[in-house]
């Protein structure tokens, strides 16, 4: 008899875990749908999406000496360098948006599907085993 009870506990435990996976998957799906439908651009979680202030002050570098050899000349970025860095930042943000969107879609489908499969397999067996043990 203890073997059947251990099996019954196992099947009910896996069924409960699969329900948790389904809940997480539904939460991720709703979050994904809201992000796709309510935002102009897919939101990022952990990055500053604004590239305008990427380098607000001159880069700190060892300044070259002036032609007279006495005072250092301040090192600043040229307008082309600033524009190139902002374009690079925008491309990176766009790539990260696409990756985040695909990751969120993957998580929502994977959690829901795996939870549903585990639940469909384990819960009927748990119910059958609990009826047999009575």
Secondary structure as UniProt FT lines:
FT   HELIX           2..38
FT   TURN            52..55
FT   TURN            67..68
FT   HELIX           79..132
//
